[in-house]
Amino acid sequence: MKYYSILLLITLYFDSTVSAQKQKPILDFNTTDTYLITMKDESTFTGKFVEKRDNIIIIATKSARVELLMAEIVSAKKIDESRFVNGKYWFPNPHHSRYLFSPSAFNLKKGEGYYQNIYGVINSVNYGLSDHFTLGAGTEIISLFSGFPVLLVTPKFGGYEIGNNLHAGGGAFLAAAEGGIFGIGYGMITKGTEDKNITFGLGWAFSSDGDLETKPVATISGMYRFRKNMAFISENWLVPFEGYKPFFSYGLRFFGEQIAVDIAFINSPDIARDAIAIGIPYVDFVYKF
């Protein structure tokens, strides 16, 4: 249970750090930025600040000037005008740093984090310690009852822009189990934006008994956001086993400003032939904080 205790302590640390960093709504407006304002009745307004009069503010939306009571404002945040698509505001992708299992070269910002649950049994927390370094830890429920729970640790460097819409990163996936420590060290390059991108990665497997895989694992993953709340996602692997074995996946990501849900299928020639033609269902849930 010591590994479960370590995970719990890490989670509590992340939660306390995030709580300390929560910001109050922006109420000092300027006339150059565009704001997304949420009211107590859950209505939202997008526009530029015009002026303040006593207990109201006036903003200019695309259709009219609107007067808003300051006391009714729940939150007001600056937004990037480039995020408007066909006249509608698309909030930032809440889960751009990872596909299904493998990461992109995008990184969480300092102070950002997310909780992920896969299949209802694998739980992990990732937290941005800086704009270029994320630390993650996790475990899965089944092994907790075996007396030696599996502990997952996922350090990652990312967010390094090396060209126009070209980012680089690297890290490791580490698993401590009863048989020892196993892992993959990897590097990747991501081309595109946080909404539409493709990532190429290479990784080498290793273990605590000194084994090192001489042939790399290769990954090609992609994401295409085609609606405000939906994106197509695919993650594909070439694994050095009996030569090389291909695994591929395809599915949809549904998201809001702080949550994401992936519904996908994982497949291979062997799975399609011997098990399920469309692949093994995959489901995960992510909450960003």
C-alpha positions in Angstrom: 0.0 0.0 0.0 3.0 2.3 0.2 2.7 3.1 -3.5 -1.0 4.1 -3.0 0.1 6.4 -0.2 2.7 8.1 -2.4 0.0 8.7 -5.1 -2.4 10.1 -2.5 0.2 12.5 -1.2 1.1 13.7 -4.7 -2.6 14.2 -5.5 -3.2 16.2 -2.3 -0.1 18.4 -3.1 -1.4 19.1 -6.6 -4.8 19.9 -5.3 -3.6 22.3 -2.6 -1.2 24.0 -5.0 -4.0 24.6 -7.6 -6.4 25.9 -4.9 -3.8 28.4 -3.8 -3.3 29.6 -7.4 -7.0 30.1 -8.3 -7.5 33.6 -9.6 -10.4 36.0 -8.9 -12.5 37.1 -11.8 -10.9 39.8 -13.9 -12.8 43.1 -13.1 -10.1 45.5 -14.3 -11.0 45.8 -17.9 -9.2 47.6 -20.7 -10.5 48.7 -24.1 -8.1 46.6 -26.3 -8.8 43.0 -25.2 -11.8 40.9 -25.9 -13.6 39.3 -22.9 -15.8 36.3 -22.2 -18.1 37.2 -19.4 -20.2 34.7 -17.5 -23.2 35.8 -15.4 -24.9 34.3 -12.4 -27.8 33.1 -14.6 -25.2 31.2 -16.7 -25.6 33.5 -19.7 -22.4 34.6 -21.5 -21.4 37.7 -23.4 -18.3 38.2 -25.6 -17.1 41.6 -26.5 -14.8 44.6 -25.8 -15.0 46.8 -22.8 -16.4 50.3 -23.5 -16.9 52.0 -20.1 -17.8 51.5 -16.4 -20.6 53.5 -14.7 -21.1 53.0 -11.0 -22.2 49.4 -10.6 -22.4 48.5 -14.3 -20.1 47.9 -17.2 -20.8 48.4 -20.9 -19.4 46.0 -23.5 -19.6 46.1 -27.2 -20.6 42.8 -28.8 -20.7 42.2 -32.5 -24.4 43.0 -32.5 -25.0 45.7 -29.9 -23.8 47.4 -26.7 -24.8 45.6 -23.6 -25.0 46.9 -20.0 -24.1 44.3 -17.3 -24.4 44.6 -13.5 -21.1 44.1 -11.8 -22.7 42.2 -9.0 -24.1 39.6 -11.4 -20.7 38.8 -13.0 -19.4 35.3 -12.0 -16.2 35.4 -14.2 -14.6 37.5 -16.8 -11.6 36.4 -18.8 -9.5 37.6 -21.7 -9.8 35.5 -24.8 -7.9 35.3 -28.0 -9.8 36.6 -31.0 -8.1 34.0 -33.2 -10.3 31.4 -31.4 -13.4 32.6 -33.2 -14.5 30.1 -35.9 -17.3 31.2 -38.2 -18.3 33.9 -35.7 -18.4 31.5 -32.7 -15.8 31.4 -29.8 -14.1 28.0 -29.5 -12.6 27.6 -26.0 -9.0 26.2 -25.9 -8.7 22.5 -26.2 -8.7 21.2 -22.6 -6.7 18.1 -23.4 -4.2 18.9 -26.1 -1.1 17.4 -24.4 -2.2 13.7 -24.9 -4.0 11.5 -27.3 -5.2 8.2 -25.8 -2.1 6.8 -24.1 0.8 8.6 -25.8 1.6 12.3 -25.4 1.9 15.2 -27.9 4.8 17.6 -27.7 2.5 20.3 -26.3 2.8 20.8 -22.6 0.6 21.9 -19.7 1.2 25.5 -18.5 2.6 26.0 -15.1 -0.1 25.5 -12.5 -2.4 23.5 -14.9 -3.2 19.9 -14.3 -5.6 17.1 -15.1 -7.1 13.9 -13.6 -7.6 11.0 -16.0 -9.5 7.7 -15.6 -9.2 4.9 -18.2 -11.7 2.1 -18.2 -12.8 3.1 -14.7 -9.7 1.4 -13.2 -6.6 3.3 -14.2 -6.3 6.6 -12.4 -3.6 9.3 -12.9 -2.9 12.9 -12.2 -0.6 15.1 -14.3 0.5 18.6 -13.2 2.5 21.3 -15.0 5.4 22.2 -12.7 6.6 24.7 -15.4 5.6 25.6 -18.9 8.0 22.9 -20.1 7.8 20.2 -17.5 4.9 18.0 -16.4 5.0 15.3 -13.7 2.4 12.6 -13.6 1.6 9.7 -11.2 -1.0 7.0 -11.2 -2.1 3.5 -10.3 -4.9 1.1 -11.2 -7.5 -0.2 -8.8 -7.2 -4.0 -9.5 -3.6 -4.2 -8.3 -4.5 -2.4 -5.0 -6.1 -5.7 -3.8 -3.2 -7.9 -4.8 -0.9 -6.6 -2.1 1.5 -4.9 -4.5 -0.2 -2.1 -6.5 1.3 -0.9 -9.7 2.6 2.7 -9.5 2.9 4.8 -12.7 5.2 7.8 -13.0 5.2 9.9 -16.2 7.7 12.8 -16.3 7.5 14.8 -19.5 9.4 17.7 -21.1 7.5 19.6 -23.8 6.2 22.8 -25.3 9.5 23.6 -27.0 8.7 25.4 -30.3 11.5 24.6 -32.8 9.7 26.0 -35.9 6.5 27.4 -37.2 3.8 25.2 -35.5 6.5 22.6 -34.8 7.1 21.5 -31.2 9.4 19.0 -29.6 9.4 17.1 -26.4 10.4 13.9 -24.6 9.9 12.0 -21.4 9.4 8.6 -19.9 6.6 6.2 -18.9 7.6 4.2 -15.8 5.7 1.4 -14.1 6.8 -0.1 -10.8 5.3 -3.6 -10.3 6.1 -6.7 -8.2 8.5 -7.9 -10.9 10.5 -4.7 -11.0 10.5 -1.4 -12.8 9.6 -1.2 -16.5 9.4 1.8 -18.7 9.8 3.5 -22.1 11.9 6.5 -22.7 10.7 8.5 -25.7 11.0 11.7 -27.8 8.4 13.2 -30.2 7.7 16.0 -32.6 4.3 17.6 -33.1 3.3 19.5 -36.2 0.2 21.7 -36.1 -1.9 23.6 -33.6 -3.5 22.4 -30.4 -6.7 21.7 -32.3 -5.3 20.1 -35.4 -2.0 18.2 -35.2 0.1 15.1 -35.9 2.8 13.7 -33.7 5.7 11.4 -34.6 7.4 9.6 -31.7 10.1 7.0 -31.0 10.7 5.2 -27.7 12.9 2.5 -26.3 11.7 0.0 -23.7 13.8 -0.9 -20.6 13.6 -2.6 -17.3 15.3 -2.6 -13.9 17.0 -6.0 -14.6 19.1 -4.3 -17.3 17.2 -5.3 -20.4 17.1 -2.6 -23.1 15.1 -3.0 -26.3 17.4 -2.3 -29.2 14.5 -1.6 -31.6 12.4 1.4 -31.0 8.6 1.7 -30.6 7.3 4.1 -33.2 4.1 6.1 -32.9 2.1 8.3 -35.3 -0.9 10.1 -33.6 -3.2 12.8 -34.7 -6.1 15.0 -33.6 -8.5 17.0 -35.8 -11.0 19.3 -34.1 -13.9 19.7 -36.4 -16.6 21.1 -34.1 -16.5 23.3 -30.9 -17.0 20.2 -28.7 -15.7 17.3 -30.9 -12.5 16.1 -32.4 -11.3 13.0 -34.3 -8.4 11.3 -32.6 -6.1 8.5 -33.7 -3.1 6.8 -32.1 -1.0 4.2 -34.0 1.9 2.1 -32.8 4.6 -0.1 -34.3 5.8 -2.4 -31.6 9.1 -4.5 -32.0 7.6 -7.9 -31.3 8.2 -10.8 -33.7 9.6 -8.2 -36.1 7.1 -5.4 -35.8 3.4 -5.6 -34.8 1.1 -2.7 -35.9 -1.6 -1.4 -33.6 -3.9 1.4 -34.5 -6.8 3.3 -33.0 -9.6 5.7 -34.0 -12.3 7.5 -32.2 -13.9 10.7 -31.1 -13.1 13.1 -28.3 -16.0 15.0 -26.7 -15.1 18.0 -24.5 -16.1 21.1 -22.7 -13.9 23.8 -21.2 -12.6 21.5 -18.4 -13.6 17.9 -19.4 -12.8 15.5 -22.2 -14.2 12.0 -22.9 -12.6 9.7 -25.4 -14.6 6.9 -27.1 -12.4 4.9 -29.4 -11.4 1.5 -30.7 -8.0 -0.1 -30.5 -7.2 -2.6 -33.3 -4.6 -4.7 -35.1 -4.6 -7.3 -37.8 -4.7 -10.0 -35.1 -7.5 -8.4 -33.1 -9.6 -7.8 -36.3 -9.1 -11.4 -37.4 -9.4 -13.3 -34.1 -11.5 -11.1 -31.8 -13.5 -8.0 -32.7 -13.5 -6.7 -36.3 -13.9 -3.0 -35.3 -11.4 -3.3 -32.4 -11.4 -3.3 -28.6 -13.5 -0.4 -27.2 -11.6 2.3 -25.3 -13.1 4.8 -22.9 -11.5 7.5 -20.8 -12.5 10.6 -18.9 -10.3 13.7 -18.2 -11.0 16.6 -15.8 -8.7 19.6 -16.2 -8.0 21.8 -13.2 
